[in-house]
């Protein structure tokens, strides 16, 4: 399944912001990155 936050094909995608936070805390790199872009949507992530 594709994670709506990480945009990666994973077995157990994150279902909400809480879950992605927990995974980021567990040093799951893809979720750390996704969480950062969630928290700072204005920081130059646009085209
Ligand atoms: Zn995820």
mmCIF file of the protein (N, C-alpha, C, O) and its ligand, coordinates in Angstrom:
data_MODEL
# 
_entry.id   MODEL 
# 
loop_
_entity.id 
_entity.type 
_entity.pdbx_number_of_molecules 
1 polymer     1 
2 non-polymer 1 
# 
_entity_poly.entity_id                      1 
_entity_poly.type                           'polypeptide(L)' 
_entity_poly.nstd_linkage                   no 
_entity_poly.nstd_monomer                   no 
_entity_poly.pdbx_seq_one_letter_code       
;(UNK)(UNK)(UNK)(UNK)(UNK)(UNK)(UNK)(UNK)(UNK)(UNK)(UNK)(UNK)(UNK)(UNK)(UNK)(UNK)
(UNK)(UNK)(UNK)(UNK)(UNK)(UNK)(UNK)(UNK)(UNK)(UNK)(UNK)(UNK)(UNK)(UNK)(UNK)(UNK)
(UNK)(UNK)(UNK)(UNK)(UNK)(UNK)(UNK)(UNK)(UNK)(UNK)(UNK)(UNK)(UNK)(UNK)(UNK)
;
_entity_poly.pdbx_seq_one_letter_code_can   XXXXXXXXXXXXXXXXXXXXXXXXXXXXXXXXXXXXXXXXXXXXXXX 
_entity_poly.pdbx_strand_id                 A 
# 
loop_
_entity_poly_seq.entity_id 
_entity_poly_seq.num 
_entity_poly_seq.mon_id 
_entity_poly_seq.hetero 
1 1  UNK n 
1 2  UNK n 
1 3  UNK n 
1 4  UNK n 
1 5  UNK n 
1 6  UNK n 
1 7  UNK n 
1 8  UNK n 
1 9  UNK n 
1 10 UNK n 
1 11 UNK n 
1 12 UNK n 
1 13 UNK n 
1 14 UNK n 
1 15 UNK n 
1 16 UNK n 
1 17 UNK n 
1 18 UNK n 
1 19 UNK n 
1 20 UNK n 
1 21 UNK n 
1 22 UNK n 
1 23 UNK n 
1 24 UNK n 
1 25 UNK n 
1 26 UNK n 
1 27 UNK n 
1 28 UNK n 
1 29 UNK n 
1 30 UNK n 
1 31 UNK n 
1 32 UNK n 
1 33 UNK n 
1 34 UNK n 
1 35 UNK n 
1 36 UNK n 
1 37 UNK n 
1 38 UNK n 
1 39 UNK n 
1 40 UNK n 
1 41 UNK n 
1 42 UNK n 
1 43 UNK n 
1 44 UNK n 
1 45 UNK n 
1 46 UNK n 
1 47 UNK n 
# 
loop_
_struct_asym.id 
_struct_asym.entity_id 
A 1 
B 2 
# 
loop_
_chem_comp.id 
_chem_comp.type 
_chem_comp.mon_nstd_flag 
UNK 'L-peptide linking' . 
ZN  non-polymer         . 
# 
_pdbx_entity_nonpoly.entity_id   2 
_pdbx_entity_nonpoly.name        ? 
_pdbx_entity_nonpoly.comp_id     ZN 
# 
_pdbx_nonpoly_scheme.asym_id         B 
_pdbx_nonpoly_scheme.entity_id       2 
_pdbx_nonpoly_scheme.mon_id          ZN 
_pdbx_nonpoly_scheme.ndb_seq_num     1 
_pdbx_nonpoly_scheme.pdb_seq_num     101 
_pdbx_nonpoly_scheme.auth_seq_num    101 
_pdbx_nonpoly_scheme.pdb_mon_id      ZN 
_pdbx_nonpoly_scheme.auth_mon_id     ZN 
_pdbx_nonpoly_scheme.pdb_strand_id   A 
_pdbx_nonpoly_scheme.pdb_ins_code    . 
# 
loop_
_atom_site.group_PDB 
_atom_site.id 
_atom_site.type_symbol 
_atom_site.label_atom_id 
_atom_site.label_alt_id 
_atom_site.label_comp_id 
_atom_site.label_asym_id 
_atom_site.label_entity_id 
_atom_site.label_seq_id 
_atom_site.pdbx_PDB_ins_code 
_atom_site.Cartn_x 
_atom_site.Cartn_y 
_atom_site.Cartn_z 
_atom_site.occupancy 
_atom_site.B_iso_or_equiv 
_atom_site.pdbx_formal_charge 
_atom_site.auth_seq_id 
_atom_site.auth_comp_id 
_atom_site.auth_asym_id 
_atom_site.auth_atom_id 
_atom_site.pdbx_PDB_model_num 
ATOM   1   N  N  . UNK A 1 1  ? 0.840  -1.204 0.000  1.00 0.00 ? 1   UNK A N  1 
ATOM   2   C  CA . UNK A 1 1  ? 0.000  0.000  0.000  1.00 0.00 ? 1   UNK A CA 1 
ATOM   3   C  C  . UNK A 1 1  ? 0.867  1.243  0.000  1.00 0.00 ? 1   UNK A C  1 
ATOM   4   O  O  . UNK A 1 1  ? 1.960  1.264  0.566  1.00 0.00 ? 1   UNK A O  1 
ATOM   5   N  N  . UNK A 1 2  ? 0.362  2.261  -0.638 1.00 0.00 ? 2   UNK A N  1 
ATOM   6   C  CA . UNK A 1 2  ? 1.130  3.489  -0.682 1.00 0.00 ? 2   UNK A CA 1 
ATOM   7   C  C  . UNK A 1 2  ? 0.772  4.379  0.501  1.00 0.00 ? 2   UNK A C  1 
ATOM   8   O  O  . UNK A 1 2  ? -0.398 4.665  0.754  1.00 0.00 ? 2   UNK A O  1 
ATOM   9   N  N  . UNK A 1 3  ? 1.807  4.810  1.221  1.00 0.00 ? 3   UNK A N  1 
ATOM   10  C  CA . UNK A 1 3  ? 1.577  5.694  2.362  1.00 0.00 ? 3   UNK A CA 1 
ATOM   11  C  C  . UNK A 1 3  ? 1.234  7.092  1.866  1.00 0.00 ? 3   UNK A C  1 
ATOM   12  O  O  . UNK A 1 3  ? 1.949  7.662  1.042  1.00 0.00 ? 3   UNK A O  1 
ATOM   13  N  N  . UNK A 1 4  ? 0.151  7.629  2.367  1.00 0.00 ? 4   UNK A N  1 
ATOM   14  C  CA . UNK A 1 4  ? -0.287 8.944  1.895  1.00 0.00 ? 4   UNK A CA 1 
ATOM   15  C  C  . UNK A 1 4  ? 0.617  10.056 2.392  1.00 0.00 ? 4   UNK A C  1 
ATOM   16  O  O  . UNK A 1 4  ? 0.607  11.159 1.846  1.00 0.00 ? 4   UNK A O  1 
ATOM   17  N  N  . UNK A 1 5  ? 1.404  9.770  3.434  1.00 0.00 ? 5   UNK A N  1 
ATOM   18  C  CA . UNK A 1 5  ? 2.308  10.783 3.971  1.00 0.00 ? 5   UNK A CA 1 
ATOM   19  C  C  . UNK A 1 5  ? 3.700  10.651 3.366  1.00 0.00 ? 5   UNK A C  1 
ATOM   20  O  O  . UNK A 1 5  ? 4.282  11.633 2.906  1.00 0.00 ? 5   UNK A O  1 
ATOM   21  N  N  . UNK A 1 6  ? 4.220  9.448  3.369  1.00 0.00 ? 6   UNK A N  1 
ATOM   22  C  CA . UNK A 1 6  ? 5.573  9.220  2.851  1.00 0.00 ? 6   UNK A CA 1 
ATOM   23  C  C  . UNK A 1 6  ? 5.589  9.110  1.330  1.00 0.00 ? 6   UNK A C  1 
ATOM   24  O  O  . UNK A 1 6  ? 6.620  9.330  0.694  1.00 0.00 ? 6   UNK A O  1 
ATOM   25  N  N  . UNK A 1 7  ? 4.459  8.773  0.762  1.00 0.00 ? 7   UNK A N  1 
ATOM   26  C  CA . UNK A 1 7  ? 4.367  8.515  -0.673 1.00 0.00 ? 7   UNK A CA 1 
ATOM   27  C  C  . UNK A 1 7  ? 5.285  7.387  -1.082 1.00 0.00 ? 7   UNK A C  1 
ATOM   28  O  O  . UNK A 1 7  ? 5.904  7.428  -2.145 1.00 0.00 ? 7   UNK A O  1 
ATOM   29  N  N  . UNK A 1 8  ? 5.371  6.383  -0.237 1.00 0.00 ? 8   UNK A N  1 
ATOM   30  C  CA . UNK A 1 8  ? 6.184  5.228  -0.563 1.00 0.00 ? 8   UNK A CA 1 
ATOM   31  C  C  . UNK A 1 8  ? 5.346  3.969  -0.409 1.00 0.00 ? 8   UNK A C  1 
ATOM   32  O  O  . UNK A 1 8  ? 4.391  3.907  0.366  1.00 0.00 ? 8   UNK A O  1 
ATOM   33  N  N  . UNK A 1 9  ? 5.746  2.974  -1.180 1.00 0.00 ? 9   UNK A N  1 
ATOM   34  C  CA . UNK A 1 9  ? 5.025  1.721  -1.142 1.00 0.00 ? 9   UNK A CA 1 
ATOM   35  C  C  . UNK A 1 9  ? 5.516  0.885  0.036  1.00 0.00 ? 9   UNK A C  1 
ATOM   36  O  O  . UNK A 1 9  ? 6.611  0.324  -0.003 1.00 0.00 ? 9   UNK A O  1 
ATOM   37  N  N  . UNK A 1 10 ? 4.692  0.807  1.089  1.00 0.00 ? 10  UNK A N  1 
ATOM   38  C  CA . UNK A 1 10 ? 5.097  0.107  2.303  1.00 0.00 ? 10  UNK A CA 1 
ATOM   39  C  C  . UNK A 1 10 ? 4.008  -0.866 2.743  1.00 0.00 ? 10  UNK A C  1 
ATOM   40  O  O  . UNK A 1 10 ? 2.855  -0.763 2.325  1.00 0.00 ? 10  UNK A O  1 
ATOM   41  N  N  . UNK A 1 11 ? 4.401  -1.818 3.601  1.00 0.00 ? 11  UNK A N  1 
ATOM   42  C  CA . UNK A 1 11 ? 3.439  -2.811 4.067  1.00 0.00 ? 11  UNK A CA 1 
ATOM   43  C  C  . UNK A 1 11 ? 2.365  -2.198 4.954  1.00 0.00 ? 11  UNK A C  1 
ATOM   44  O  O  . UNK A 1 11 ? 1.176  -2.478 4.805  1.00 0.00 ? 11  UNK A O  1 
ATOM   45  N  N  . UNK A 1 12 ? 2.813  -1.355 5.881  1.00 0.00 ? 12  UNK A N  1 
ATOM   46  C  CA . UNK A 1 12 ? 1.885  -0.700 6.801  1.00 0.00 ? 12  UNK A CA 1 
ATOM   47  C  C  . UNK A 1 12 ? 2.024  0.815  6.731  1.00 0.00 ? 12  UNK A C  1 
ATOM   48  O  O  . UNK A 1 12 ? 2.798  1.406  7.484  1.00 0.00 ? 12  UNK A O  1 
ATOM   49  N  N  . UNK A 1 13 ? 1.296  1.428  5.851  1.00 0.00 ? 13  UNK A N  1 
ATOM   50  C  CA . UNK A 1 13 ? 1.393  2.881  5.709  1.00 0.00 ? 13  UNK A CA 1 
ATOM   51  C  C  . UNK A 1 13 ? 0.833  3.609  6.926  1.00 0.00 ? 13  UNK A C  1 
ATOM   52  O  O  . UNK A 1 13 ? 0.023  3.060  7.673  1.00 0.00 ? 13  UNK A O  1 
ATOM   53  N  N  . UNK A 1 14 ? 1.269  4.839  7.113  1.00 0.00 ? 14  UNK A N  1 
ATOM   54  C  CA . UNK A 1 14 ? 0.755  5.653  8.211  1.00 0.00 ? 14  UNK A CA 1 
ATOM   55  C  C  . UNK A 1 14 ? -0.690 6.035  7.917  1.00 0.00 ? 14  UNK A C  1 
ATOM   56  O  O  . UNK A 1 14 ? -1.049 6.309  6.772  1.00 0.00 ? 14  UNK A O  1 
ATOM   57  N  N  . UNK A 1 15 ? -1.501 6.050  8.945  1.00 0.00 ? 15  UNK A N  1 
ATOM   58  C  CA . UNK A 1 15 ? -2.917 6.384  8.753  1.00 0.00 ? 15  UNK A CA 1 
ATOM   59  C  C  . UNK A 1 15 ? -3.255 7.793  9.204  1.00 0.00 ? 15  UNK A C  1 
ATOM   60  O  O  . UNK A 1 15 ? -4.252 8.368  8.767  1.00 0.00 ? 15  UNK A O  1 
ATOM   61  N  N  . UNK A 1 16 ? -2.433 8.347  10.075 1.00 0.00 ? 16  UNK A N  1 
ATOM   62  C  CA . UNK A 1 16 ? -2.702 9.695  10.561 1.00 0.00 ? 16  UNK A CA 1 
ATOM   63  C  C  . UNK A 1 16 ? -1.415 10.357 11.040 1.00 0.00 ? 16  UNK A C  1 
ATOM   64  O  O  . UNK A 1 16 ? -0.351 9.740  11.080 1.00 0.00 ? 16  UNK A O  1 
ATOM   65  N  N  . UNK A 1 17 ? -1.544 11.625 11.400 1.00 0.00 ? 17  UNK A N  1 
ATOM   66  C  CA . UNK A 1 17 ? -0.359 12.389 11.787 1.00 0.00 ? 17  UNK A CA 1 
ATOM   67  C  C  . UNK A 1 17 ? 0.291  11.827 13.045 1.00 0.00 ? 17  UNK A C  1 
ATOM   68  O  O  . UNK A 1 17 ? 1.509  11.892 13.211 1.00 0.00 ? 17  UNK A O  1 
ATOM   69  N  N  . UNK A 1 18 ? -0.526 11.281 13.919 1.00 0.00 ? 18  UNK A N  1 
ATOM   70  C  CA . UNK A 1 18 ? 0.005  10.706 15.151 1.00 0.00 ? 18  UNK A CA 1 
ATOM   71  C  C  . UNK A 1 18 ? 0.913  9.515  14.854 1.00 0.00 ? 18  UNK A C  1 
ATOM   72  O  O  . UNK A 1 18 ? 1.967  9.343  15.465 1.00 0.00 ? 18  UNK A O  1 
ATOM   73  N  N  . UNK A 1 19 ? 0.482  8.722  13.922 1.00 0.00 ? 19  UNK A N  1 
ATOM   74  C  CA . UNK A 1 19 ? 1.239  7.530  13.595 1.00 0.00 ? 19  UNK A CA 1 
ATOM   75  C  C  . UNK A 1 19 ? 2.559  7.883  12.924 1.00 0.00 ? 19  UNK A C  1 
ATOM   76  O  O  . UNK A 1 19 ? 3.597  7.284  13.205 1.00 0.00 ? 19  UNK A O  1 
ATOM   77  N  N  . UNK A 1 20 ? 2.498  8.847  12.052 1.00 0.00 ? 20  UNK A N  1 
ATOM   78  C  CA . UNK A 1 20 ? 3.743  9.230  11.382 1.00 0.00 ? 20  UNK A CA 1 
ATOM   79  C  C  . UNK A 1 20 ? 4.711  9.837  12.386 1.00 0.00 ? 20  UNK A C  1 
ATOM   80  O  O  . UNK A 1 20 ? 5.925  9.674  12.261 1.00 0.00 ? 20  UNK A O  1 
ATOM   81  N  N  . UNK A 1 21 ? 4.182  10.528 13.371 1.00 0.00 ? 21  UNK A N  1 
ATOM   82  C  CA . UNK A 1 21 ? 5.029  11.080 14.412 1.00 0.00 ? 21  UNK A CA 1 
ATOM   83  C  C  . UNK A 1 21 ? 5.724  9.972  15.191 1.00 0.00 ? 21  UNK A C  1 
ATOM   84  O  O  . UNK A 1 21 ? 6.917  10.045 15.487 1.00 0.00 ? 21  UNK A O  1 
ATOM   85  N  N  . UNK A 1 22 ? 4.958  8.963  15.507 1.00 0.00 ? 22  UNK A N  1 
ATOM   86  C  CA . UNK A 1 22 ? 5.512  7.843  16.260 1.00 0.00 ? 22  UNK A CA 1 
ATOM   87  C  C  . UNK A 1 22 ? 6.608  7.152  15.462 1.00 0.00 ? 22  UNK A C  1 
ATOM   88  O  O  . UNK A 1 22 ? 7.639  6.762  16.010 1.00 0.00 ? 22  UNK A O  1 
ATOM   89  N  N  . UNK A 1 23 ? 6.376  7.005  14.175 1.00 0.00 ? 23  UNK A N  1 
ATOM   90  C  CA . UNK A 1 23 ? 7.377  6.336  13.346 1.00 0.00 ? 23  UNK A CA 1 
ATOM   91  C  C  . UNK A 1 23 ? 8.616  7.193  13.182 1.00 0.00 ? 23  UNK A C  1 
ATOM   92  O  O  . UNK A 1 23 ? 9.736  6.682  13.156 1.00 0.00 ? 23  UNK A O  1 
ATOM   93  N  N  . UNK A 1 24 ? 8.418  8.469  13.073 1.00 0.00 ? 24  UNK A N  1 
ATOM   94  C  CA . UNK A 1 24 ? 9.568  9.366  12.974 1.00 0.00 ? 24  UNK A CA 1 
ATOM   95  C  C  . UNK A 1 24 ? 10.414 9.266  14.238 1.00 0.00 ? 24  UNK A C  1 
ATOM   96  O  O  . UNK A 1 24 ? 11.643 9.298  14.178 1.00 0.00 ? 24  UNK A O  1 
ATOM   97  N  N  . UNK A 1 25 ? 9.746  9.145  15.379 1.00 0.00 ? 25  UNK A N  1 
ATOM   98  C  CA . UNK A 1 25 ? 10.447 8.976  16.648 1.00 0.00 ? 25  UNK A CA 1 
ATOM   99  C  C  . UNK A 1 25 ? 11.227 7.673  16.659 1.00 0.00 ? 25  UNK A C  1 
ATOM   100 O  O  . UNK A 1 25 ? 12.272 7.571  17.302 1.00 0.00 ? 25  UNK A O  1 
ATOM   101 N  N  . UNK A 1 26 ? 10.719 6.682  15.948 1.00 0.00 ? 26  UNK A N  1 
ATOM   102 C  CA . UNK A 1 26 ? 11.406 5.402  15.870 1.00 0.00 ? 26  UNK A CA 1 
ATOM   103 C  C  . UNK A 1 26 ? 12.468 5.385  14.782 1.00 0.00 ? 26  UNK A C  1 
ATOM   104 O  O  . UNK A 1 26 ? 12.940 4.325  14.370 1.00 0.00 ? 26  UNK A O  1 
ATOM   105 N  N  . UNK A 1 27 ? 12.836 6.581  14.324 1.00 0.00 ? 27  UNK A N  1 
ATOM   106 C  CA . UNK A 1 27 ? 13.914 6.724  13.347 1.00 0.00 ? 27  UNK A CA 1 
ATOM   107 C  C  . UNK A 1 27 ? 13.616 6.042  12.022 1.00 0.00 ? 27  UNK A C  1 
ATOM   108 O  O  . UNK A 1 27 ? 14.508 5.488  11.379 1.00 0.00 ? 27  UNK A O  1 
ATOM   109 N  N  . UNK A 1 28 ? 12.367 6.087  11.627 1.00 0.00 ? 28  UNK A N  1 
ATOM   110 C  CA . UNK A 1 28 ? 12.032 5.614  10.296 1.00 0.00 ? 28  UNK A CA 1 
ATOM   111 C  C  . UNK A 1 28 ? 12.181 6.796  9.354  1.00 0.00 ? 28  UNK A C  1 
ATOM   112 O  O  . UNK A 1 28 ? 11.397 7.744  9.383  1.00 0.00 ? 28  UNK A O  1 
ATOM   113 N  N  . UNK A 1 29 ? 13.201 6.716  8.525  1.00 0.00 ? 29  UNK A N  1 
ATOM   114 C  CA . UNK A 1 29 ? 13.656 7.893  7.791  1.00 0.00 ? 29  UNK A CA 1 
ATOM   115 C  C  . UNK A 1 29 ? 12.585 8.481  6.896  1.00 0.00 ? 29  UNK A C  1 
ATOM   116 O  O  . UNK A 1 29 ? 12.412 9.699  6.844  1.00 0.00 ? 29  UNK A O  1 
ATOM   117 N  N  . UNK A 1 30 ? 11.875 7.633  6.202  1.00 0.00 ? 30  UNK A N  1 
ATOM   118 C  CA . UNK A 1 30 ? 10.876 8.154  5.270  1.00 0.00 ? 30  UNK A CA 1 
ATOM   119 C  C  . UNK A 1 30 ? 9.785  8.933  6.008  1.00 0.00 ? 30  UNK A C  1 
ATOM   120 O  O  . UNK A 1 30 ? 9.244  9.910  5.491  1.00 0.00 ? 30  UNK A O  1 
ATOM   121 N  N  . UNK A 1 31 ? 9.473  8.482  7.221  1.00 0.00 ? 31  UNK A N  1 
ATOM   122 C  CA . UNK A 1 31 ? 8.454  9.174  8.001  1.00 0.00 ? 31  UNK A CA 1 
ATOM   123 C  C  . UNK A 1 31 ? 9.005  10.449 8.632  1.00 0.00 ? 31  UNK A C  1 
ATOM   124 O  O  . UNK A 1 31 ? 8.273  11.424 8.799  1.00 0.00 ? 31  UNK A O  1 
ATOM   125 N  N  . UNK A 1 32 ? 10.284 10.445 8.981  1.00 0.00 ? 32  UNK A N  1 
ATOM   126 C  CA . UNK A 1 32 ? 10.893 11.676 9.482  1.00 0.00 ? 32  UNK A CA 1 
ATOM   127 C  C  . UNK A 1 32 ? 10.781 12.769 8.436  1.00 0.00 ? 32  UNK A C  1 
ATOM   128 O  O  . UNK A 1 32 ? 10.397 13.898 8.739  1.00 0.00 ? 32  UNK A O  1 
ATOM   129 N  N  . UNK A 1 33 ? 11.113 12.429 7.223  1.00 0.00 ? 33  UNK A N  1 
ATOM   130 C  CA . UNK A 1 33 ? 11.056 13.402 6.130  1.00 0.00 ? 33  UNK A CA 1 
ATOM   131 C  C  . UNK A 1 33 ? 9.638  13.871 5.878  1.00 0.00 ? 33  UNK A C  1 
ATOM   132 O  O  . UNK A 1 33 ? 9.385  15.063 5.703  1.00 0.00 ? 33  UNK A O  1 
ATOM   133 N  N  . UNK A 1 34 ? 8.724  12.933 5.862  1.00 0.00 ? 34  UNK A N  1 
ATOM   134 C  CA . UNK A 1 34 ? 7.334  13.281 5.609  1.00 0.00 ? 34  UNK A CA 1 
ATOM   135 C  C  . UNK A 1 34 ? 6.784  14.155 6.725  1.00 0.00 ? 34  UNK A C  1 
ATOM   136 O  O  . UNK A 1 34 ? 6.000  15.072 6.481  1.00 0.00 ? 34  UNK A O  1 
ATOM   137 N  N  . UNK A 1 35 ? 7.202  13.860 7.956  1.00 0.00 ? 35  UNK A N  1 
ATOM   138 C  CA . UNK A 1 35 ? 6.734  14.636 9.097  1.00 0.00 ? 35  UNK A CA 1 
ATOM   139 C  C  . UNK A 1 35 ? 7.247  16.070 9.013  1.00 0.00 ? 35  UNK A C  1 
ATOM   140 O  O  . UNK A 1 35 ? 6.519  17.016 9.313  1.00 0.00 ? 35  UNK A O  1 
ATOM   141 N  N  . UNK A 1 36 ? 8.498  16.223 8.606  1.00 0.00 ? 36  UNK A N  1 
ATOM   142 C  CA . UNK A 1 36 ? 9.052  17.563 8.468  1.00 0.00 ? 36  UNK A CA 1 
ATOM   143 C  C  . UNK A 1 36 ? 8.277  18.371 7.442  1.00 0.00 ? 36  UNK A C  1 
ATOM   144 O  O  . UNK A 1 36 ? 7.994  19.549 7.658  1.00 0.00 ? 36  UNK A O  1 
ATOM   145 N  N  . UNK A 1 37 ? 7.941  17.753 6.351  1.00 0.00 ? 37  UNK A N  1 
ATOM   146 C  CA . UNK A 1 37 ? 7.210  18.493 5.330  1.00 0.00 ? 37  UNK A CA 1 
ATOM   147 C  C  . UNK A 1 37 ? 5.779  18.775 5.775  1.00 0.00 ? 37  UNK A C  1 
ATOM   148 O  O  . UNK A 1 37 ? 5.149  19.723 5.306  1.00 0.00 ? 37  UNK A O  1 
ATOM   149 N  N  . UNK A 1 38 ? 5.272  17.943 6.686  1.00 0.00 ? 38  UNK A N  1 
ATOM   150 C  CA . UNK A 1 38 ? 3.951  18.219 7.260  1.00 0.00 ? 38  UNK A CA 1 
ATOM   151 C  C  . UNK A 1 38 ? 4.000  19.434 8.181  1.00 0.00 ? 38  UNK A C  1 
ATOM   152 O  O  . UNK A 1 38 ? 3.097  20.271 8.192  1.00 0.00 ? 38  UNK A O  1 
ATOM   153 N  N  . UNK A 1 39 ? 5.086  19.504 8.955  1.00 0.00 ? 39  UNK A N  1 
ATOM   154 C  CA . UNK A 1 39 ? 5.187  20.570 9.956  1.00 0.00 ? 39  UNK A CA 1 
ATOM   155 C  C  . UNK A 1 39 ? 5.603  21.898 9.356  1.00 0.00 ? 39  UNK A C  1 
ATOM   156 O  O  . UNK A 1 39 ? 5.326  22.954 9.924  1.00 0.00 ? 39  UNK A O  1 
ATOM   157 N  N  . UNK A 1 40 ? 6.267  21.851 8.210  1.00 0.00 ? 40  UNK A N  1 
ATOM   158 C  CA . UNK A 1 40 ? 6.747  23.086 7.586  1.00 0.00 ? 40  UNK A CA 1 
ATOM   159 C  C  . UNK A 1 40 ? 6.363  23.135 6.110  1.00 0.00 ? 40  UNK A C  1 
ATOM   160 O  O  . UNK A 1 40 ? 7.229  23.103 5.236  1.00 0.00 ? 40  UNK A O  1 
ATOM   161 N  N  . UNK A 1 41 ? 5.088  23.210 5.842  1.00 0.00 ? 41  UNK A N  1 
ATOM   162 C  CA . UNK A 1 41 ? 4.626  23.171 4.452  1.00 0.00 ? 41  UNK A CA 1 
ATOM   163 C  C  . UNK A 1 41 ? 5.035  24.409 3.660  1.00 0.00 ? 41  UNK A C  1 
ATOM   164 O  O  . UNK A 1 41 ? 4.972  24.406 2.431  1.00 0.00 ? 41  UNK A O  1 
ATOM   165 N  N  . UNK A 1 42 ? 5.446  25.447 4.341  1.00 0.00 ? 42  UNK A N  1 
ATOM   166 C  CA . UNK A 1 42 ? 5.786  26.688 3.640  1.00 0.00 ? 42  UNK A CA 1 
ATOM   167 C  C  . UNK A 1 42 ? 7.269  26.781 3.302  1.00 0.00 ? 42  UNK A C  1 
ATOM   168 O  O  . UNK A 1 42 ? 7.704  27.734 2.654  1.00 0.00 ? 42  UNK A O  1 
ATOM   169 N  N  . UNK A 1 43 ? 8.049  25.786 3.743  1.00 0.00 ? 43  UNK A N  1 
ATOM   170 C  CA . UNK A 1 43 ? 9.494  25.930 3.626  1.00 0.00 ? 43  UNK A CA 1 
ATOM   171 C  C  . UNK A 1 43 ? 10.034 25.467 2.270  1.00 0.00 ? 43  UNK A C  1 
ATOM   172 O  O  . UNK A 1 43 ? 10.840 24.540 2.188  1.00 0.00 ? 43  UNK A O  1 
ATOM   173 N  N  . UNK A 1 44 ? 9.589  26.109 1.252  1.00 0.00 ? 44  UNK A N  1 
ATOM   174 C  CA . UNK A 1 44 ? 10.193 25.930 -0.069 1.00 0.00 ? 44  UNK A CA 1 
ATOM   175 C  C  . UNK A 1 44 ? 9.980  24.582 -0.717 1.00 0.00 ? 44  UNK A C  1 
ATOM   176 O  O  . UNK A 1 44 ? 10.771 24.174 -1.567 1.00 0.00 ? 44  UNK A O  1 
ATOM   177 N  N  . UNK A 1 45 ? 8.936  23.889 -0.335 1.00 0.00 ? 45  UNK A N  1 
ATOM   178 C  CA . UNK A 1 45 ? 8.706  22.587 -0.931 1.00 0.00 ? 45  UNK A CA 1 
ATOM   179 C  C  . UNK A 1 45 ? 7.951  22.643 -2.241 1.00 0.00 ? 45  UNK A C  1 
ATOM   180 O  O  . UNK A 1 45 ? 7.617  21.610 -2.822 1.00 0.00 ? 45  UNK A O  1 
ATOM   181 N  N  . UNK A 1 46 ? 7.687  23.842 -2.701 1.00 0.00 ? 46  UNK A N  1 
ATOM   182 C  CA . UNK A 1 46 ? 6.861  23.976 -3.903 1.00 0.00 ? 46  UNK A CA 1 
ATOM   183 C  C  . UNK A 1 46 ? 7.682  24.103 -5.170 1.00 0.00 ? 46  UNK A C  1 
ATOM   184 O  O  . UNK A 1 46 ? 8.894  24.312 -5.117 1.00 0.00 ? 46  UNK A O  1 
ATOM   185 N  N  . UNK A 1 47 ? 7.031  23.979 -6.287 1.00 0.00 ? 47  UNK A N  1 
ATOM   186 C  CA . UNK A 1 47 ? 7.727  24.125 -7.571 1.00 0.00 ? 47  UNK A CA 1 
ATOM   187 C  C  . UNK A 1 47 ? 8.004  25.579 -7.882 1.00 0.00 ? 47  UNK A C  1 
ATOM   188 O  O  . UNK A 1 47 ? 8.583  25.888 -8.923 1.00 0.00 ? 47  UNK A O  1 
HETATM 189 ZN ZN . ZN  B 2 .  ? 4.620  6.687  6.550  1.00 0.00 ? 101 ZN  A ZN 1 
# 
